[in-house]
Amino acid sequence: MTNTPVANDADVPETAPDFQAMARKIMTTVNASYGRDYSPQQLADKIIEQHVAYQIDGAVFAFFTEIRPELREAFVREMSLDVDAVSKLAVRIGELAGFPIDPFQPTAPTQMQGPRQPYAHEVSDRLSLLHARRHADLIVSDPTLIPKALNQLECQRLQNAATRLWCFVLRRRPLEAVIELLLEDSARGRELRGGNPFSLVAPMQSEAERRALYRQAKREMETSHNLGGNH
């Protein structure tokens, strides 16, 4: 089990003490499920960038689906974010996930159209697995991606437990072990895929490809739900 970092006061703008407490609560929630260690400013930067809708970022999904709307609104206000940009990203994520998201209203996945639709975090998990399968194929054909990914990790200023484990595996373990970790069907595997280092050196190049892979993840999860499966 990894310890989920909470926001440091230095990462929070000069605001009232109650906002600092609120920011810690928000960051604990959005970081917990996916082993992230975002600061409030890093989260703020994420939720105004439209391309984030097609990335594997459970923390952003969690912000829009697990944080109470009044806290989301206060966070956007206190971080001085562009309200229109946040709203557009929320709408785009909702369109991809299959249920409407308004950043300042309660999010209700249970009101989705059609039977047994997957939740956003389930689609995100499946999307990360599809990316991992793609990367597994790539590193078999081009093993030089392993040292390239390791170099990217070593250049990161902030290291968490998942990053340290990836660094160890990429340095010390054979290619087969790297692939096994990428595709591991467990809570640890899902957490590690959230920080998949190969996404840094072998990203999908076009938005069309990213959209297609997202739709595939959603279809697979819908099929799994309709069949009564868990995967």
C-alpha positions in Angstrom: 0.0 0.0 0.0 1.3 3.5 -0.9 0.8 6.5 1.3 -1.2 9.2 -0.6 0.5 12.6 -0.2 -1.6 15.5 0.8 -1.2 19.1 -0.4 1.6 21.1 1.1 0.8 24.6 2.3 3.5 25.8 -0.1 1.5 24.5 -3.0 -1.7 26.4 -2.1 -2.1 30.0 -3.1 -2.2 32.7 -0.4 -5.9 32.2 0.7 -7.9 31.8 3.8 -7.1 28.9 6.1 -10.5 27.2 5.3 -9.4 27.0 1.6 -6.2 25.3 2.6 -8.1 22.7 4.6 -10.5 22.2 1.6 -7.6 21.9 -0.8 -6.1 19.1 1.3 -9.4 17.3 1.4 -9.8 17.6 -2.4 -6.2 16.5 -3.1 -6.5 13.5 -0.8 -9.6 12.3 -2.6 -8.4 12.8 -6.2 -4.9 11.4 -5.5 -6.0 8.4 -3.4 -7.5 6.0 -6.0 -4.8 6.3 -8.5 -1.6 6.7 -6.5 -1.2 10.3 -7.8 0.7 13.0 -5.9 -0.6 16.1 -7.6 -0.4 19.4 -5.8 -3.4 21.8 -6.1 -1.6 23.8 -8.8 -0.9 20.6 -10.8 -4.6 19.6 -10.6 -5.6 23.2 -11.6 -3.4 23.0 -14.6 -4.9 19.7 -15.6 -8.6 20.7 -15.4 -8.3 23.6 -17.9 -6.5 21.6 -20.6 -8.9 20.1 -23.1 -6.6 17.3 -24.3 -6.7 15.8 -20.8 -10.1 14.3 -21.7 -8.3 11.7 -23.8 -5.5 11.0 -21.3 -5.5 8.3 -18.6 -5.9 10.5 -15.6 -8.1 9.1 -12.8 -7.4 12.2 -10.7 -9.2 14.4 -13.2 -12.1 12.0 -13.4 -12.3 11.9 -9.6 -12.3 15.7 -9.4 -15.4 15.9 -11.6 -17.2 12.9 -10.3 -16.2 12.4 -6.6 -15.8 16.0 -5.3 -18.9 17.8 -4.2 -19.9 20.5 -6.6 -19.6 23.3 -4.1 -16.0 22.3 -3.4 -15.2 22.1 -7.1 -16.6 25.6 -7.6 -14.6 26.9 -4.6 -11.4 25.3 -5.9 -11.9 26.8 -9.4 -12.6 30.2 -7.9 -9.7 30.2 -5.4 -7.2 28.9 -8.0 -8.4 31.7 -10.4 -9.2 29.3 -13.2 -11.0 30.0 -16.5 -14.5 28.8 -15.7 -15.3 28.3 -19.4 -12.3 26.0 -19.9 -13.1 23.9 -16.8 -16.7 23.6 -18.0 -15.7 22.6 -21.6 -13.4 19.9 -20.2 -16.1 18.5 -17.9 -18.6 18.4 -20.8 -16.1 16.6 -23.0 -15.2 14.0 -20.4 -18.9 13.5 -19.8 -19.5 12.9 -23.5 -16.8 10.3 -23.6 -17.8 8.7 -20.4 -21.5 8.4 -21.3 -23.1 10.7 -18.7 -23.4 14.5 -18.4 -21.0 16.3 -16.2 -21.5 19.9 -15.1 -18.5 21.0 -13.0 -20.8 23.0 -10.6 -23.7 20.5 -10.3 -23.9 17.0 -8.8 -22.7 14.3 -11.1 -25.0 11.3 -11.3 -23.6 8.4 -13.3 -26.7 6.3 -12.3 -28.7 8.5 -14.7 -26.6 7.4 -17.8 -28.5 6.3 -21.0 -28.8 2.6 -21.6 -28.3 -0.4 -19.4 -25.4 -1.0 -17.1 -23.1 1.7 -18.4 -19.6 1.7 -17.0 -18.4 4.4 -14.6 -15.7 6.8 -15.8 -13.0 5.3 -13.6 -13.7 1.9 -15.1 -13.3 3.2 -18.6 -10.1 4.9 -17.5 -8.8 1.7 -16.1 -9.5 -0.2 -19.3 -8.0 2.6 -21.4 -4.8 2.4 -19.4 -4.7 -1.4 -20.0 -5.2 -0.9 -23.8 -2.3 1.6 -23.8 -0.2 -0.9 -21.8 -0.9 -3.7 -24.4 0.1 -1.3 -27.2 3.3 -0.4 -25.3 4.1 -4.1 -24.7 4.0 -4.8 -28.4 6.2 -1.8 -29.1 8.9 -2.7 -26.6 9.1 -6.2 -27.9 9.9 -4.8 -31.4 12.0 -2.0 -30.0 13.7 -2.8 -26.6 15.5 0.6 -26.7 12.2 2.1 -25.4 13.1 0.7 -22.0 16.2 2.8 -21.4 14.5 5.8 -22.9 11.6 5.4 -20.5 14.0 5.0 -17.6 15.8 8.2 -18.6 12.5 10.1 -18.6 11.6 8.8 -15.1 15.0 9.7 -13.7 14.5 13.3 -15.0 11.3 13.7 -13.0 11.7 16.0 -10.1 8.9 14.4 -8.0 9.3 10.6 -7.3 6.6 8.5 -5.7 6.5 4.8 -4.8 5.2 3.8 -8.3 7.9 5.8 -10.0 10.6 4.2 -7.8 9.3 0.7 -8.6 9.2 1.4 -12.3 12.8 2.7 -12.1 13.9 -0.5 -10.3 12.2 -2.8 -12.9 13.4 -0.9 -15.9 17.0 -1.0 -14.5 17.2 -4.5 -13.1 14.6 -6.8 -14.6 14.4 -8.5 -18.1 12.0 -7.4 -20.8 9.5 -10.2 -19.9 9.2 -8.8 -16.3 8.6 -5.3 -17.7 5.8 -6.6 -19.8 4.3 -8.6 -17.0 4.2 -5.5 -14.8 2.6 -3.5 -17.5 -0.2 -6.0 -17.9 -0.6 -7.2 -14.3 -4.3 -7.7 -13.5 -4.3 -6.4 -9.9 -4.8 -3.2 -7.9 -1.0 -2.7 -8.1 -1.1 -3.1 -11.8 -3.8 -0.6 -12.3 -1.9 1.9 -10.0 1.3 1.4 -11.9 -0.4 1.8 -15.3 -1.6 5.2 -14.1 2.1 6.2 -14.3 3.0 4.1 -17.3 6.5 5.4 -18.3 6.2 4.3 -21.9 3.5 6.9 -22.4 6.3 9.5 -22.2 8.4 8.0 -25.0 5.8 6.3 -27.2 2.6 8.4 -27.0 -0.2 8.2 -29.6 0.5 10.8 -32.1 -3.0 11.8 -33.3 -6.2 12.8 -31.5 -8.1 10.4 -33.8 -6.1 7.5 -32.5 -6.7 8.6 -28.9 -10.4 9.0 -29.5 -10.6 5.5 -31.2 -8.8 3.9 -28.3 -11.1 5.6 -25.7 -14.1 4.4 -27.6 -12.7 0.8 -27.7 -12.2 1.0 -23.9 -15.7 2.1 -23.4 -17.1 -0.6 -25.7 -15.2 -3.3 -23.9 -16.4 -2.1 -20.5 -20.0 -1.9 -21.8 -19.7 -5.5 -23.1 -18.2 -6.6 -19.8 -21.1 -5.1 -17.8 -23.8 -6.6 -20.1 -22.2 -10.0 -19.7 -22.0 -9.6 -16.0 -18.2 -9.7 -15.9 -15.7 -7.7 -13.9 -13.0 -7.2 -16.6 
